[in-house]
Amino acid sequence: MSRPATGPQVAFRDRMVDAGVVVPMGVDGLLGKGRAFVEVFSGLDALLTAGVAGEGHELFRFPPLIPRWVLERTDYLRSFPDLIGSIHSFRGGDADHAELLALLEGGADWAQALATTEVTLLPASCYPLYPMVAPGPLPEGGRIFDVLGTCFRNEPSADAARQQVFHQREFVHIGSPDSTLAFRDMWLERALETLSGLGLEVRSEVANDPFFGRAGRMLAANQRATELKYEIVATVGDAEHPTAIASCNCHQDHLGAAFGIAQADGEVAHSACVGFGMERITLALFSAHGTDPAAWPASVRGRLWP
C-alpha cells in the first residue's frame, strides 16, 4: 500500500532531482541514480565491506529473483501480500499473441494475457540463504553471511527514501537462540556507531514489520512486545518524520523451522540479521551534508573514500 509522502519529503526529492542526484522515471518509487549518488553508494558499500574484513563472513550475491516456492515457505504471502511482486510472462501461441495485441491496442490491461512463472521478485536479501543452508546441521557456532540483494516491495511513494526497488546489505547469523540474539544486539550498537561516524544523527527504536490485516496487527504487537525488531532512524528530508535506514532483527526459529534447518545438536536453528538500506543511507547522507559530496566534511569523505 502506498504511503503518502510529507511535504518536506517531496521537497527533498525535488532537490535531489534538480541536483541530478536522482532521476525520476515516471512512476513513484522508481528512480534512476546519477554519478554523485552512485559514488556515495559505492563508498558506503566499501565501508561496510571493510568493517567486517577478516571476520569470516561467507559472502554471497544473489539475483533479484527467487523461486516462488521459497516466497511461499517464508510466509511472506500471509504477512505482506500487498508488497509482493510476481513475475509473469507470455506463454501462448499466435492466437493468444493476437489477443494480447488487441488488448494493448484497445488500451486494456494486456497483462491479463500473461501467465505466472516459477519466480518472484526478491523482497529481502537474506531469503535465498535459508534453502541453501537447509537442512544442516550447522557447524558448532552456526554460520554468518554477508549478502547484498536487489529487493522489491510494492509501496510506491513520492518519498525518495521509499523506493520500490532498492538494495539491502545484510549480515545474517543462523545458529542458536543465544548466539542469534547476541548477534542482533552486537550489530545494533555497531550499526549505530558506523552510521553516526558518517555524520548522521541516528537513534534506535523498537519497531515492527508492516504486517497485513487484522492478524498482522496482532503479529506487530507481539513483535514490539518481545523487542524482536529495532530500527535505526535518521532524517531523510523531514526531521519530524525520520526514516528507518537500517534494522536489526531476531527471527527466532521462524525461518529455521520453515526450511528445516538444524543446529549442530539437532535443534531447530534460529536466525538474526542486520539490514542496511543502501539507498536510504545514501539519501540520508545527502540530506545531512548537501547535494555536493565534494563539499562534505573531510571526516565523512575520509570514511567513504579512504
MARMARFI-502497 format. One record per atom (N, C-alpha, C, O, CB): x, y negated, z negated. Coordinates in steps of 0.001 Angstrom, whole numbers, plus 500000, padded with zeros to 6 digits. Glycine has a CB too. Layout:
BEGIN
XYZ/...
# end
This chain:
BEGIN
500844501190500000/500000500000500000/500879498760500000/501849498673499246/499045499995498780/500537497809500844/501322496589500948/501134495726499706/500021495562499207/500934495806502207/502247495178499218/502187494260498085/502357492842498600/503284492576499365/503274494599497023/501482491920498199/501642490550498682/502922489931498137/503242490070496956/500432489695498285/503644489250499012/504862488554498597/504493487222497963/503492486607498331/505818488340499800/505296486783497017/505076485474496404/505595484380497332/506351484650498265/505768485389495017/505183483148497065/505664482026497859/507178481913497875/507762481765498949/505077480754497344/507841481976496713/509305481914496720/509962483072497467/511014482887498079/509814481887495307/509362484260497428/509931485391498161/509835485166499671/510768485483500409/509214486695497773/508717484622500123/508573484319501546/509553483222501948/510167483290503012/507124483895501871/509696482210501091/510627481116501399/512060481637501473/512837481190502317/510522479996500339/512411482570500607/513752483155500632/513969483941501920/515018483820502553/513968484065499410/512987484744502308/513107485479503567/513314484514504735/514140484761505613/511855486350503807/512562483420504739/512697482444505825/514087481816505841/514637481555506910/511634481351505691/514657481572504663/516025481036504617/517018482045505172/517954481668505878/516412480656503178/516828483309504865/517714484351505389/517592484457506916/518584484669507612/517390485712504732/516376484307507418/516171484332508868/516831483126509520/517530483268510523/514670484363509204/516613481936508957/517176480709509534/518705480766509555/519335480225510463/516704479474508738/519306481427508545/520763481514508470/521319482657509314/522536482807509419/521197481686507027/520453483459509913/520912484588510716/521351485788509899/521950486719510438/522034484157511582/521061485778508613/521425486912507765/520573488131508109/521083489249508182/521263486548506274/519271487912508323/518374488973508761/517609488498509989/517531487301510265/517397489387507625/517054489446510710/516343489152511954/514958489775511892/514855490992511739/517128489677513189/513887488991512004/512542489571511991/512304490410513238/512798490097514321/511478488468511885/511536491485513062/511282492399514181/509800492506514522/509403493390515282/511827493775513858/508980491616513970/507575491573514344/506639492373513473/505425492324513673/507436492032515705/507169493117512503/506362493886511559/506912493617510168/508123493687509957/506377495424511895/506037493311509218/506508493078507845/507263494299507330/506852495442507529/505320492749506907/508367494022506668/509156495105506100/510128495743507060/510740496762506740/508262496137505579/510280495156508238/511211495690509234/512116494546509673/511674493629510365/510449496324510465/513388494600509268/514322493512509507/515621494037510104/516153495055509663/514602492754508211/516125493329511112/517479493567511571/518453492809510690/518055491904509957/517640493157513043/519726493170510755/520748492557509905/521838491939510762/522345492557511699/521351493593508937/522190490693510416/523268490014511110/524626490327510507/524730491109509562/523034488531511096/525676489707511060/527048490010510648/527275489803509151/527864490661508492/528019489151511429/526817488679508610/527064488406507193/526451489488506313/527072489942505352/526501487032506806/525232489898506647/524579490949505865/525380492244505949/525631492892504933/523134491178506358/525777492617507158/526499493874507359/527817493875506592/528184494889505998/526758494110508854/528526492764506596/529812492700505901/529642492814504392/530430493485503726/530532491401506243/528610492159503847/528364492276502405/527921493700502058/528390494280501079/527292491250501947/527028494250502853/526559495621502648/527747496588502646/527849497451501774/525537496020503747/528637496440503621/529795497332503718/530725497171502521/531265498151502009/530562497066505012/530910495920502077/531746495686500900/531154496313499653/531875496871498826/531941494199500681/529845496221499519/529167496830498375/529306498346498402/529564498968497371/527687496439498359/529136498937499573/529269500389499708/530686500826499337/530869501833498653/528928500837501150/531681500071499786/533074500404499457/533341500256497965/534082501048497382/534038499514500250/532740499242497344/532910499042495903/532368500236495122/533011500709494185/532206497749495452/531199500720495501/530622501875494817/531465503125495038/531622503943494132/529192502117495299/532004503268496238/532874504413496518/534124504364495653/534515505374495067/533262504449498004/534761503184495567/535975503042494761/535691503302493288/536550503798492559/536574501645494940/534470502961492856/534132503112491447/534057504545490974/534174504800489775/532845502454491179/533864505500491892/533775506906491484/534938507724492026/534925508953491949/532457507512491953/535936507053492570/537091507766493122/537749508636492059/537971508194490932/538114506774493698/538052509846492417/538733510754491504/537846511425490484/538346512134489611/539782510030490801/536524511220490567/535620511787489563/534982513103490010/534156513668489293/534535510789489234/535359513587491178/534917514905491592/533506515005492121/532926516090492130/535047515805490483/532939513890492563/531603513954493153/531641514714494485/532557514526495286/531036512528493360/530669515549494709/530507516196496008/529796515204496929/528688514759496628/529701517552495885/530426514862498041/529906513828498919/529142514450500077/529635515338500771/531039512944499441/527898513947500267/527073514390501387/526346513195501993/525956512263501290/526063515470500933/526172513243503298/525364512262504017/524364513050504865/524747513905505662/526259511299504909/523088512750504682/522032513489505358/521308512589506359/521354511366506230/521037514065504336/520642513178507354/519866512378508307/518637511774507631/518293512157506512/519440513238509514/517971510826508308/516799510175507703/515524511003507805/514425510469507658/516570508839508353/515659512295508053/514523513201508154/514745514393507243/515880514798506992/514308513663509609/513644514951506749/513723516206506002/512642517150506522/511646516700507089/513561515961504462/512833518456506332/511778519393506710/510485519091505948/510515518712504778/512227520842506446/509377519263506615/508076518983505999/507884519780504706/507309519277503741/506943519303506983/508369521031504692/508144521855503504/508890521317502288/508460521531501155/508569523289503774/510008520619502516/510740520044501383/509924518932500739/509817518866499515/512115519506501836/509348518060501562/508498516996501025/507323517582500246/506963517082499180/507984516093502161/506731518645500786/505601519268500110/506009519826498750/505267519705497775/505013520378500977/507184520433498688/507597521071497438/507969520056496356/507878520361495167/508773521993497697/508381518871496751/508728517850495748/507505517260495060/507659516550494066/509523516735496397/506317517521495541/505067516938495034/504884515480495461/504040514772494910/505032517031493516/505674515031496441/505566513639496880/504171513337497433/503661512232497246/506631513335497943/503551514303498109/502221514092498674/501184513860497587/500246513086497779/501816515283499531/501344514518496453/500411514311495348/500646512972494653/499701512314494218/500532515448494339/501905512579494554/502240511395493767/502244510099494561/501872509049494038/503572511580493140/502666510165495837/502839508941496629/502322509108498059/503069508849499002/504312508537496657/501067509534498250/500578509768499610/500557508497500455/500644508562501681/499189510363499561/500442507348499803/500365506076500523/501717505612501051/501776504657501825/499788505013499622/502806506270500648/504142505830501042/504778506702502115/505819506333502659/505033505797499842/504187507844502436/504865508816503295/504928508355504748/504131507530505194/504164510160503216/505886508907505465/505998508724506906/506167510081507560/507174510755507341/507181507787507265/505197510489508359/505239511787509022/505600511590510487/505108510662511128/503883512528508885/506451512452511018/506885512361512411/505938513155513308/505691514340513082/508337512876512565/505416512478514329/504531513110515304/505145512983516697/505923512067516962/503111512471515264/504786513909517578/505311513870518937/504284514461519902/503294515068519492/506656514637519030/504546514267521186/503631514756522221/503975516201522567/505138516537522789/503697513861523490/502953517048522611/503186518467522880/502331519004524022/502311520212524260/502920519272521635/501629518129524728/500675518592525719/501246518756527109/502454518652527323/499544517664525775/500344519017528061/500696519142529463/500280517913530241/500089516843529663/500059520377530062/500137518060531554/499808516926532413/498458516305532049/498329515083531984/499801517363533873/497461517147531813/496131516620531487/496156515853530170/495527514802530039/495104517762531411/496885516387529202/496992515711527915/497744514391528053/497424513405527389/497692516613526896/498755514389528934/499504513158529171/498600512103529793/498671510927529436/500718513426530078/497750512526530724/496810511584531330/495867511005530285/495535509820530328/496008512267532441/495439511837529352/494569511362528268/495292510347527398/494715509331527011/494083512538527409/496563510625527087/497357509691526286/497478508341527000/497315507290526381/498761510277526003/497762508375528298/497925507136529059/496614506366529145/496602505135529135/498448507437530464/495506507108529231/494203506443529256/493937505720527937/493396504613527923/493086507462529538/494318506351526839/494181505690525534/495041504441525478/494597503395525003/494566506648524391/496283504548525964/497198503417525964/496644502260526795/496617501116526342/498565503842526497/496204502570528009/495726501515528902/494412500915528430/494091499773528760/495563502057530305/493649501686527655/492389501178527130/492535500440525817/491549499972525247/491431502298526956/493775500333525331/494012499630524073/493610500415522849/493484499854521761/493287498342524076/493406501712523016/493023502565521889/494274503081521173/495402502822521592/492146503753522372/494046503803520103/495156504360519318/495687505603520026/495136506691519860/494699504706517858/496752505453520815/497306506574521571/497939507631520675/498164508760521110/498330506072522557/498229507269519420/498865508231518514/497956509414518215/498431510463517781/499261507548517212/496653509260518442/495745510381518185/495987511547519146/495498512654518919/494295509914518296/496747511294520222/497071512360521174/498350513096520791/498782513999521507/497211511785522577/498957512722519672/500202513356519246/499926514436518210/498863514469517590/501173512311518679/500901515312518036/500794516395517066/501922516276516043/502956515665516312/500835517775517771/501710516864514878/502739516824513841/503948517652514265/503837518583515063/502179517338512497/505098517293513714/506317518069513911/506705518707512578/505965518614511598/507474517173514466/507853519346512548/508285520035511333/509065519128510397/509600519599509393/509128521234511691/509145517812510707/509940516910509886/509134515690509463/508160515312510113/511188516475510638/509562515082508357/509010513817507886/510171512871507610/511324513294507525/508126514017506607/509858511599507474/510877510626507109/511300510831505662/510497511217504812/510363509193507323/512558510570505401/513145510786504069/512702509681503108/512957508509503384/514696510833504153/512047510011501987/511634508970501052/512647508676499945/512606507604499343/510339509355500434/513552509611499671/514546509425498605/515815510181498987/515756511314499465/513996509920497219/516961509541498770/518230510092499255/518553511465498691/519187512278499364/519346509154498924/518125511734497461/518541512971496805/517740514195497228/518156515315496930/518437512807495331/516614514030497907/515748515175498187/516432516306498951/516167517468498642/514561514717498962/517301516035499932/517929517167500631/518845518005499752/519182519129500122/518712516662501801/519256517490498602/520183518228497749/519551519482497156/520210520517497059/520683517335496637/518285519403496758/517706520466495942/517542521783496706/517890522829496157/516365520023495408/517034521788497939/517037523068498668/518437523552498999/518655524756499135/516241522940499947/519399522629499134/520779523023499416/521399523729498207/522150524690498369/521622521791499805/521089523261497011/521663523810495779/520973525113495379/521610526000494810/521555522789494640/519677525235495670/518907526406495242/519461527682495877/519967527645496999/517418526235495606/519370528812495164/518784528945493830/519803528797492693/519442528914491522/518104530281493714/521055528543493026/522076528550491994/522618529967491837/522605530731492802/521511528020490652/523092530338490653/523162529485489468/524236528411489596/525215528572490325/523426530327488235/524033527312488872/525011526238488863/526252526671488101/526176527557487250/524417524965488245/527382526067488391/528568526331487563/528391525711486179/527524524860485981/529849525773488242/529199526134485243/529185525506483915/529406524001484074/530317523572484781/530280526133482982/528573523213483416/528685521759483530/527870521179484660/527774519958484786/530110521375483712/527266522044485507/526420521562486582/527209521002487759/528404521264487896/525492520517486058/526539520235488600/527154519636489783/526777518153489864/525697517744489438/526713520387491074/527703517358490425/527479515914490582/527693515562492051/528649516013492681/528439515073489652/526783514747492581/526778514432494008/526786512928494259/526331512129493441/525565515060494677/527317512584495414/527302511212495940/526587511285497286/527083511917498218/528779510600496083/525417510638497393/524660510666498640/524246509252499031/524019508396498175/523419511575498507/524154509026500327/523630507782500879/522611508161501928/522926508883502873/524766506879501480/521388507678501770/520333508055502700/519633506849503288/519549505793502661/519328508939502016/519126507022504515/518252506033505137/516825506461504844/516356507479505354/518513505907506689/516138505684504025/514840506087503484/513705505258504082/513916504153504581/514837505953501959/512509505814504021/511305505131504500/510220505207503440/509994506250502827/510808505749505830/509540504055503237/508323504031502429/507353503045503065/507721501925503418/508629503643500942/506126503478503202/505125502687503900/504539501627502971/503438501785502443/504013503592504450/505293500546502782/504805499427501980/505258498109502615/506111497411502066/505312499536500511/504682497774503777/505078496546504463/504815495312503616/503807495225502914/504346496426505785/505749494346503693/505633493141502888/506425492027503542/507400492279504250/506120493386501445/506004490794503304/506772489636503758/507948489349502840/508742488450503118/505877488411503848/508073490098501750/509213490005500844/510386490759501481/510291491961501730/508864490587499421/511486490055501741/512637490683502401/513200491843501593/513825492742502156/513728489654502642/512986491833500283/513523492894499434/512674494158499465/513091495190498940/513643492402498015/511489494096500073/510621495272500138/510536495716501591/509558495449502289/509195494969499556/511582496397502024/511660496830503413/511140498259503554/511270499077502644/513107496731503929/510559498534504696/510033499882504924/511149500894505172/511009502069504832/509070499876506106/512237500450505753/513405501302505998/514581500696505241/514893499517505412/513722501431507542/515228501496504409/516284500962503547/517282502060503225/517032503240503472/515693500369502245/518407501656502674/519470502598502310/519558502711500795/519519501715500072/520834502154502901/519676503926500346/519725504225498922/520998505015498641/521150506140499117/518458505016498465/521905504433497876/523129505136497455/522843505741496094/522523505029495142/524388504168497403/522958507040496009/522621507738494767/523787508572494274/524536509160495054/521396508623494965/523916508605492964/524783509552492281/523870510445491463/523090509968490638/525865508831491380/523973511740491700/522991512707491208/523695513794490408/524749514288490808/522193513327492380/523110514161489285/523628515272488491/522532516303488321/521408515973487943/524148514787487110/522864517555488603/521962518682488374/522640519579487362/523725520101487622/521626519458489707/522013519767486207/522647520529485133/521672520850484015/520550521291484265/523830519766484576/522102520628482785/521292520966481614/520485519745481158/520748518634481617/522191521482480460/519509519933480266/518769518785479735/519680517748479087/519502516549479304/517743519254478726/520652518191478296/521536517248477600/522477516542478564/522698515337478448/522346517973476530/523033517290479517/524018516666480402/523359515678481363/523956514654481693/524773517737481191/522140515967481815/521479515044482731/521029513774482016/521095512683482583/520283515723483390/520576513912480777/520207512712480016/521431511847479749/521370510623479872/519532513099478685/522545512482479384/523783511733479150/524255511055480431/524745509926480390/524883512662478606/524113511728481556/524493511155482855/523654509920483142/524193508888483541/524323512197483992/522339510010482944/521453508872483178/521843507688482298/521942506560482781/519994509267482915/522064507941481016/522382506858480095/523738506234480403/523895505017480303/522358507366478665/524717507054480776/526028506533481146/525925505616482359/526522504540482393/526999507682481431/525159506059483352/525040505276484580/524224504007484386/524418503036485118/524418506114485666/523328503994483429/522588502762483158/523547501661482733/523465500534483222/521517502992482071/524453501987481826/525438500993481392/526431500673482502/526812499517482688/526185501491480153/526837501674483221/527822501474484281/527266500615485413/527962499747485941/528283502819484829/526017500859485778/525404500075486846/525238498623486427/525475497720487229/524051500669487236/524836498385485193/524710497013484699/526054496295484765/526123495135485171/524170497003483255/527119496982484368/528452496391484408/528890496095485839/529447495032486114/529460497316483736/528638497036486751/529034496844488145/528316495659488771/528939494841489448/528755498104488953/527023495563488551/526235494511489187/526478493145488556/526514492134489257/524762494853489114/526643493112487243/526953491825486607/528340491349487026/528598490146487065/526870491940485065/529238492293487340/530566491924487814/530552491253489180/531550490670489602/531436493139487867/529421491337489867/529254490658491153/528559489311491001/528111488717491982/528466491536492109/528475488840489771/527874487541489520/526364487548489511/525742486494489638/528340486583490528/525756488723489361/524300488818489300/523831488826487850/524432489483486999/523806490082490032/522762488098487577/522135488142486259/521147489311486263/520081489240486876/521415486775485910/521518490372485576/520733491599485609/520341492011484196/520990491650483214/521516492728486299/519271492769484131/518853493382482865/518146494691483189/517670494891484306/517916492423482038/518082495576482205/517392496854482401/516030496799481733/515840496138480712/518227498033481837/515081497514482340/513721497583481827/513199499007481946/513477499689482933/512801496603482580/512448499460480955/511716500715481098/510695500534482208/510011499512482264/511026501139479754/510589501519483089/509751501364484277/509021502663484586/509205503674483908/510596500929485486/508198502615485611/507534503822486120/507481503762487630/507521502683488221/506107503971485533/507392504923488253/507211505000489696/505779504611490056/504889504688489209/507539506421490215/505545504193491307/504201503759491715/503288504934492057/502840505074493195/504296502826492913/503017505781491054/502169506945491280/500791506514491773/500286505454491404/502041507777489994/500193507361492616/498931507024493270/497727507509492468/497739508608491914/498892507620494668/496684506673492414/495382507091491916/495265507207490415/496160506817489665/495038508371492503/494113507765489987/493814507875488560/494812508795487857/495327508458486791/492385508393488354/495082509949488454/496067510856487848/497433510189487801/498201510400486862/496148512187488634/497735509380488820/499010508671488849/499173507702487694/500281507515487192/499152507933490142/498086507088487271/498176506162486138/498564506905484864/499285506367484024/496839505423485934/498090508133484720/498472508939483564/499944509332483645/500652509309482638/497590510193483468/500408509696484855/501816510034485036/502713508839484736/503760508978484105/502065510533486459/502292507666485195/503079506457484970/503175506145483491/504243505786482995/502472505273485717/502052506281482779/502055506008481345/502982506969480608/503712506562479704/500636506107480779/502953508247480996/503833509229480358/505295508950480671/506158509093479804/503467510641480806/505578508548481922/506953508245482314/507512507088481484/508673507108481076/507022507906483815/506672506086481241/507110504953480418/507267505362478955/508240504991478300/506111503790480534/506305506127478452/506330506511477038/507562507346476710/508117507235475616/505063507288476675/507989508176477647/509151509026477414/510445508404477930/511514509008477833/508940510371478067/510344507185478481/511506506419478947/512375507242479905/513597507307479769/512348505953477748/511706507864480870/512433508660481854/513051507793482948/513992508217483618/511507509690482475/512528506585483130/512985505731484222/513319504338483690/512539503724482962/511914505645485335/514496503863484075/514897502480483826/515193501825485165/515800502435486046/516139502403482874/514764500585485310/515129499792486474/516038498656486055/515910498108484960/513880499250487184/516953498313486938/517797497138486752/517265496071487695/517197496274488907/519326497453487025/516889494934487125/516229493899487917/517117492666488026/517950492396487160/514872493525487298/516916491924489120/517644490689489376/516760489802490240/515747490252490775/519024490965490068/517144488559490368/516397487636491203/516740487862492675/517908487886493061/516688486182490797/515698488026493481/515858488037494932/514874486995495472/513821487332496013/515596489488495555/515239485743495312/514420484652495813/513414484091494839/513039482926494961/513715485094496997/512958484878493868/511914484439492940/512303484824491519/512175485984491128/510539485057493317/512774483861490756/513247484124489398/512121484570488472/512368485288487503/513914482886488831/510890484155488755/509768484533487891/509283485952488165/508585486537487338/508619483557488073/509639486499489295/509245487864489654/510496488621490104/510701488825491300/508146487865490784/511332489036489149/512576489725489519/512299491043490224/511230491638490088/513432489974488281/513292491475490977/513182492666491830/514044493788491276/515165493552490825/513595492343493284/513523495004491310/514325496176490932/515350496439492030/514987496716493173/513420497437490701/516642496350491676/517696496570492665/518431497898492435/519212498332493282/518693495413492630/518180498532491300/518751499849491013/517851500533489994/517098499870489281/520229499738490484/517929501849489925/517148502581488928/517939503782488444/518755504351489170/515785503028489509/517678504152487198/518319505311486574/517206506216486060/516364505792485269/519303504883485407/517212507464486517/516042508318486321/516403509703485804/517394510299486225/515281508446487613/515583510204484888/515621511606484481/514413512303485093/513276511878484882/515632511753482915/514653513372485849/513552514127486451/513131515298485565/512172516003485880/513955514638487837/513850515505484452/513693516707483630/513807517935484536/514699517979485383/512319516696482865/512922518943484382/513074520154485194/512140520171486399/511946521216487019/512823521381484343/511555519005486738/510555518957487807/511093519508489130/510476520383489739/510076517524488004/512233518998489568/512777519432490854/513503520768490730/513501521566491667/513727518372491411/514117521010489586/514748522311489376/513734523441489450/514004524486490040/515459522342488032/512560523230488849/511513524251488890/510920524366490290/510634525468490759/510409523929487873/510733523214490966/510118523222492299/510952524006493305/510408524666494190/509924521794492797/512280523932493165/513157524591494129/513826525837493563/514651526454494237/514211523626494602/513480526216492334/514007527445491760/515495527393491482/516201528372491726/513719528584492665/515990526266490973/517424526108490706/517722526535489271/517080526066488330/517879524634490947/518687527416489113/519040527933487790/520351527334487302/521277527114488083/519140529462487822/520418527074486000/521675526711485364/522568527953485257/522166529058485619/521424526086483961/523761527747484763/524691528865484613/524141529947483695/524426531130483879/526019528371484079/523338529530482688/522777530501481742/521445531068482203/520812531831481473/522606529861480386/521011530708483399/519771531240483949/518544530386483687/517493530622484284/519537532587483404/518655529387482799/517530528498482532/517307527549483707/518216527311484502/517769527701481239/516102527014483811/515775526094484901/516624524825484780/516761524258483696/514259525742484889/517178524398485889/518042523212485896/517226521928485771/516092521835486242/518881523174487177/517841520945485123/517310519582485078/518115518724486051/519173519137486527/517369518990483620/517608517536486341/518338516625487224/518123515183486802/517141514844486142/517903516818488683/519074514341487201/519010512900486931/519761512190488038/520627512776488687/519607512542485522/519426510920488252/520114510168489297/520140508685488955/519322508182488186/519439510390490658/521110508007489557/521094506550489610/521003506186491084/521755506710491905/522374505909488918/520089505293491416/519902504883492798/520166503390492946/519562502571492253/518485505228493277/521065503046493844/521357501649494158/520625501285495452/520878501881496500/522906501406494295/519730500320495378/519041499833496568/519976498899497330/520130497734496962/517713499107496192/520596499405498383/521685498674499024/521223497354499642/521892496331499491/522324499538500090/520088497372500333/519581496125500905/519187495148499807/519449493951499919/518383496400501821/518567495642498757/518114494740497697/519288494096496962/519245492907496645/517233495496496704/520334494873496691/521502494296496033/522165493279496952/522575492209496502/522506495397495633/522272493605498234/522861492668499189/522084491362499215/522679490285499200/522903493284500592/520762491449499253/519934490246499256/520036489504497928/520003488273497911/518477490603499546/520158490226496814/520332489563495521/521618488743495501/521668487671494897/520346490598494385/522664489254496167/523920488509496250/523749487233497059/524275486188496677/525015489376496868/523022487298498169/522747486088498942/521882485116498141/522078483903498207/522056486444500268/520928485655497387/520070484809496563/520869484086495488/520609482920495192/518969485640495921/521846484785494901/522633484208493810/523716483257494293/524004482259493632/523262485305493002/524322483557495446/525541482844495845/525408482022497131/526343481309497495/526649483827496015/524285482104497818/524109481317499032/524273482132500297/524668483297500247/525077480183499046/523969481519501436/523924482242502706/525280482402503385/525380483105504391/522999481546503636/526323481765502859/527649481846503470/528604482591502545/529100482001501585/528196480433503786/528880483874502802/529761484635501912/531160484040501786/531837484279500786/529870486050502401/531607483272502774/532935482654502689/533003481647501553/534092481337501070/533293481973504009/531858481131501119/531816480142500034/531473480763498682/531312480045497696/530805479062500362/531362482084498627/531030482729497360/532220482642496396/533354482442496831/530625484206497592/531968482790495098/533070482749494123/534167483759494459/533891484866494921/532537483019492712/535396483363494223/536530484237494534/536441485569493792/536860486600494316/537841483539494186/535893485552492569/535793486783491799/534855487789492475/535097488995492438/535306486479490383/533792487285493088/532847488154493788/533464488663495089/533398489853495396/531526487404494074/534053487762495836/534684488153497107/535797489169496860/535967490106497641/535249486912497843/536544488990495794/537634489901495494/537170491311495181/537891492275495436/538424489375494349/535967491439494630/535434492773494333/534863493436495592/534974494649495773/534347492681493246/534251492619496457/533662493177497669/534698493460498746/534583494429499496/532618492239498209/535724492591498813/536736492725499857/538129492599499244/538820491606499474/536529491662500965/538548493606498460/539853493519497772/541028493507498751/542182493437498328/540014494691496802/
# end
